[in-house]
Amino acid sequence: MTKTKKKSGGLQLGTILALVIMCAFLAITNKNFYNPSNIMSILKQTAFNAFLATGMLLCLITAGIDLSVGANAVFCACLMGALKEAGVSSGFLLMLIAIVAGGVIGCVNGTLLTRLHLPHPFVSTLGMKNVLWGLALVVTGNKMINNFPNSVQFLGKQTIGGWGGGFPVGFIVILVLYIVMHIFLSKTALGRSIYCAGGNMEATRLSGINTANVLTFCYTLSGVMAALAGIYSIGRSGICNGANATQPYDTDAIAACIIGGASFTGGKGTMFGTMLGCLIIAVLRNGFTLLAIDSSVQNIVLGLVIILAVLMDVIRAQMEAKRRRLAAGK
């Protein structure tokens, strides 16, 4: 086992321990935490963030970021709503258009970064977030839309079995998706190129890898995952609402990835760690609801969690840099 794998395993063990401690605390403070229906609610909430975190992880591995994922998800949901109101009745067609739209938006983000050479993805994706927020309101006419076809609602609404109201199909899809993405990142040439690009972009370029195409692929896939999250959200709530584009969906996805071991400096992150991060965020939000914590306090705590996650990332990077200097000095 390599040193890198040992560090990753130790980090994930610590994340698992943090998740267990949180669950134990909430179980003691509120007897409803382990209620089957509440467990299923946590899994449903985890699935939405997990879709967004999938694309976010790829961007973070390349030392980038996608601040538009939440607004992209909401826009794709609103686009489906607008098309439904315009007379499109095919659920399959609505979902296909949403996925294509999400991918195109992600591709535009990647193109702004790689072909038009904007200085940092923070600039392009933050701007795109505001554009999509406005577009989501425009296409829906500033109103909520409901009565979507059953096929559109299937991903976020359908359950299997009767325990706790049924195991959510959306979470099963997430488990399959994360297994496939783990294999993709660890076993394929493109997956390894993504890690290489995040570790050292210039060295990756000089080795013959088209880094522009790698980055564009990551942001395009991030857009597709955002569209799937938008489809999932319709099944959960039964509506689309452009005003939701201002919700902190992107920060939840970033926090999940960083808690799971990804780094803003790039080259790090796993699907398993990201899943643990998504579970922690979902359990935390669920605990706020069970304990009836005021929304202002919730924002403070979640903000501190994000700051702590970033601080942990900085400390890890500093410790690794120190170990490399010591190793070089021997």
C-alpha positions in Angstrom: 0.0 0.0 0.0 1.4 3.4 -1.0 1.7 6.4 1.4 -1.0 8.2 -0.6 -3.5 5.4 -0.1 -2.7 5.2 3.6 -3.3 8.9 4.0 -6.5 8.6 2.0 -7.7 5.7 4.1 -6.9 7.5 7.3 -8.8 10.6 6.2 -11.8 8.5 5.2 -11.7 6.7 8.5 -11.8 10.0 10.3 -14.8 11.1 8.1 -16.6 7.9 8.9 -16.0 8.5 12.6 -17.3 12.0 12.4 -20.5 10.7 10.7 -21.0 8.1 13.4 -20.5 10.6 16.2 -23.0 13.0 14.6 -25.6 10.2 14.2 -25.0 9.1 17.8 -25.5 12.6 19.2 -28.7 13.2 17.2 -30.0 9.8 18.3 -29.5 10.7 21.9 -30.9 14.2 21.6 -33.9 13.3 19.5 -35.6 9.8 19.5 -37.1 10.4 16.1 -33.6 10.4 14.4 -33.6 6.7 13.8 -37.2 6.6 12.8 -37.3 4.6 9.5 -39.0 7.5 7.7 -36.4 10.0 8.9 -33.6 7.7 7.6 -35.2 7.6 4.2 -35.6 11.4 4.3 -31.8 11.7 4.9 -31.1 9.4 1.9 -33.4 11.5 -0.3 -31.6 14.7 0.7 -28.2 13.1 0.3 -29.1 12.0 -3.3 -29.7 15.6 -4.5 -26.4 16.9 -3.1 -24.6 13.8 -4.4 -25.6 14.5 -8.0 -24.2 18.0 -7.7 -21.1 16.9 -5.8 -20.2 14.4 -8.6 -19.5 17.1 -11.1 -18.1 19.4 -8.4 -15.5 16.8 -7.4 -14.2 16.5 -11.0 -13.8 20.3 -11.1 -12.0 20.4 -7.8 -9.7 17.6 -8.8 -8.5 19.8 -11.7 -8.0 22.7 -9.1 -11.1 24.4 -10.4 -14.6 25.0 -9.1 -18.1 25.2 -10.4 -20.3 27.7 -8.6 -23.1 27.4 -11.1 -24.2 23.8 -10.3 -27.1 24.8 -8.0 -28.4 27.4 -10.4 -27.9 25.1 -13.3 -30.0 22.4 -11.6 -32.8 24.9 -10.9 -32.7 26.3 -14.4 -32.9 22.9 -16.0 -35.9 22.1 -13.8 -37.5 25.4 -14.8 -36.8 24.8 -18.5 -38.7 21.5 -18.2 -41.5 23.4 -16.5 -41.6 26.1 -19.2 -41.7 23.4 -22.0 -44.4 21.5 -20.2 -46.5 24.7 -20.0 -45.8 25.3 -23.7 -47.4 21.9 -24.6 -44.5 19.4 -24.4 -46.1 16.3 -22.8 -43.4 13.7 -23.3 -41.5 13.2 -20.0 -38.6 11.6 -21.9 -38.2 14.6 -24.2 -38.4 17.0 -21.3 -35.6 15.2 -19.4 -33.5 14.8 -22.6 -33.7 18.5 -23.3 -32.8 19.3 -19.6 -29.7 17.0 -19.7 -28.6 18.5 -23.0 -29.1 22.0 -21.7 -27.2 21.3 -18.5 -24.3 19.8 -20.5 -24.2 22.8 -22.9 -24.1 25.2 -19.9 -21.2 23.2 -18.4 -19.4 23.1 -21.8 -19.7 26.9 -22.0 -18.2 27.1 -18.5 -15.3 25.0 -19.7 -14.9 26.9 -22.9 -14.7 30.2 -21.1 -11.9 28.8 -19.0 -9.9 26.9 -21.6 -10.5 28.7 -24.9 -11.3 32.3 -23.9 -8.8 32.0 -21.0 -10.7 33.6 -18.2 -8.3 33.8 -15.3 -10.1 31.4 -13.0 -13.3 29.2 -13.1 -14.5 31.2 -10.1 -15.1 34.1 -12.4 -17.0 32.3 -15.2 -19.0 30.0 -13.0 -20.1 32.8 -10.6 -21.2 34.9 -13.6 -23.0 31.9 -15.0 -24.8 31.3 -11.7 -26.3 34.8 -11.9 -27.2 34.3 -15.6 -29.0 31.1 -14.9 -30.8 32.5 -11.9 -32.2 35.2 -14.1 -33.1 32.8 -16.9 -34.8 30.4 -14.5 -37.1 33.3 -13.4 -37.7 34.4 -17.0 -38.6 31.1 -18.5 -41.1 30.4 -15.7 -42.5 33.9 -15.6 -41.6 34.2 -11.9 -44.0 31.5 -10.9 -43.9 27.9 -9.7 -44.9 25.2 -12.1 -46.3 21.7 -11.1 -48.2 18.7 -12.6 -45.2 17.2 -14.3 -45.5 13.9 -16.0 -44.9 10.8 -13.8 -41.8 9.8 -15.8 -40.2 13.1 -14.9 -41.0 12.6 -11.2 -39.9 9.0 -11.1 -36.3 9.6 -10.2 -37.0 11.8 -7.1 -40.4 10.2 -6.1 -40.2 6.5 -6.7 -39.4 4.2 -3.7 -38.9 0.4 -3.3 -40.3 -1.5 -0.4 -42.4 -0.3 2.5 -39.8 0.2 5.3 -39.9 3.9 6.3 -42.0 4.8 3.3 -39.7 2.9 0.9 -36.0 3.0 -0.1 -35.6 5.9 -2.6 -34.8 4.9 -6.1 -32.8 8.2 -6.5 -30.3 7.0 -3.9 -29.9 3.6 -5.6 -29.1 5.5 -8.8 -26.5 7.5 -6.9 -24.9 4.4 -5.5 -24.6 2.9 -9.0 -23.3 6.3 -10.4 -20.7 6.6 -7.7 -19.4 3.1 -8.4 -19.2 3.8 -12.1 -17.5 7.1 -11.5 -15.0 5.5 -9.1 -14.0 3.0 -11.8 -13.8 5.8 -14.3 -11.5 8.0 -12.2 -9.3 5.2 -11.0 -9.1 2.8 -14.0 -9.4 4.8 -17.2 -6.8 7.0 -19.0 -9.1 10.0 -19.0 -9.8 9.6 -15.3 -6.1 9.5 -14.5 -5.6 12.5 -16.8 -8.0 14.5 -14.6 -5.9 13.8 -11.5 -2.7 14.6 -13.4 -4.1 17.9 -14.7 -5.0 18.9 -11.1 -1.7 17.8 -9.8 0.4 19.8 -12.3 -1.3 21.3 -15.3 1.8 22.3 -17.2 3.5 19.0 -16.7 0.3 17.2 -17.9 0.2 19.4 -21.0 3.9 18.8 -21.8 3.3 15.0 -21.5 1.0 15.2 -24.5 -2.4 15.3 -22.8 -4.8 17.9 -24.2 -5.6 19.7 -20.9 -8.1 22.0 -22.4 -10.2 19.0 -23.5 -9.9 17.4 -20.1 -11.1 20.5 -18.3 -14.0 21.1 -20.8 -15.1 17.5 -20.2 -15.1 18.0 -16.4 -17.2 21.1 -16.6 -19.6 19.6 -19.2 -20.1 16.5 -17.0 -20.7 18.8 -14.0 -23.5 20.5 -16.0 -25.0 17.1 -16.9 -25.0 16.1 -13.2 -26.6 19.4 -12.3 -29.4 18.7 -14.8 -30.0 15.2 -13.2 -30.2 17.0 -9.9 -32.8 19.3 -11.3 -34.8 16.4 -12.6 -34.5 14.7 -9.2 -35.7 17.9 -7.4 -38.9 17.9 -9.4 -39.7 14.4 -8.2 -39.0 15.3 -4.6 -41.0 18.5 -4.5 -43.4 18.1 -7.4 -42.6 21.7 -8.6 -40.0 23.9 -10.1 -39.3 27.4 -8.8 -36.8 29.8 -10.2 -36.3 31.5 -6.9 -34.5 28.4 -5.6 -31.5 29.3 -7.7 -30.3 31.5 -4.8 -30.2 28.5 -2.4 -26.7 27.4 -1.3 -26.7 24.2 -3.2 -23.3 24.8 -4.6 -21.7 25.4 -1.2 -23.2 22.2 0.1 -21.6 20.3 -2.8 -18.3 22.0 -2.3 -18.4 21.2 1.5 -19.2 17.6 0.8 -16.2 17.2 -1.5 -13.8 18.9 0.8 -15.0 17.0 3.9 -14.6 13.9 1.8 -10.9 14.6 1.1 -10.9 16.8 -2.1 -8.6 19.8 -2.2 -8.8 23.3 -3.7 -5.2 22.8 -4.8 -6.3 19.9 -7.1 -5.2 16.4 -7.7 -7.1 14.8 -4.8 -10.6 13.4 -4.0 -12.5 10.2 -4.2 -16.1 9.2 -4.9 -16.3 7.3 -1.6 -15.1 10.3 0.4 -17.5 12.5 -1.4 -20.4 10.2 -0.6 -19.4 10.4 3.1 -19.3 14.2 2.8 -22.8 14.2 1.3 -24.1 12.0 4.1 -22.6 14.3 6.7 -24.2 17.4 5.2 -27.6 15.7 4.9 -27.4 14.4 8.5 -26.4 17.9 9.7 -29.4 19.5 7.9 -31.7 16.8 9.1 -30.5 17.4 12.7 -31.2 21.1 12.4 -34.8 20.3 11.5 -35.3 17.7 14.2 -33.9 20.0 16.9 -35.9 23.0 15.6 -32.8 25.1 15.3 -33.5 28.7 14.0 -32.6 29.2 10.4 -30.1 32.0 11.3 -28.2 29.6 13.6 -28.3 27.0 10.8 -26.6 29.4 8.4 -23.9 30.2 11.0 -23.2 26.5 11.7 -23.1 25.5 8.1 -20.8 28.5 7.3 -18.5 27.3 10.1 -18.5 23.8 8.8 -17.4 25.0 5.3 -14.7 27.2 6.9 -13.5 24.3 9.0 -13.5 22.0 5.9 -11.4 24.5 4.0 -9.1 25.0 7.0 -8.6 21.2 7.2 -7.7 21.3 3.5 -5.1 24.0 4.0 -3.6 22.2 7.0 -3.4 18.9 5.0 -1.6 20.7 2.2 0.9 22.4 4.6 1.6 19.1 6.3 2.2 17.3 3.0 4.5 20.1 1.8 6.5 19.9 5.0 6.8 16.1 4.6 8.1 16.6 1.1 10.7 19.1 2.2 11.9 16.8 4.9 12.1 13.9 2.6 14.0 16.0 0.0 16.5 17.1 2.7 17.4 13.5 3.6 
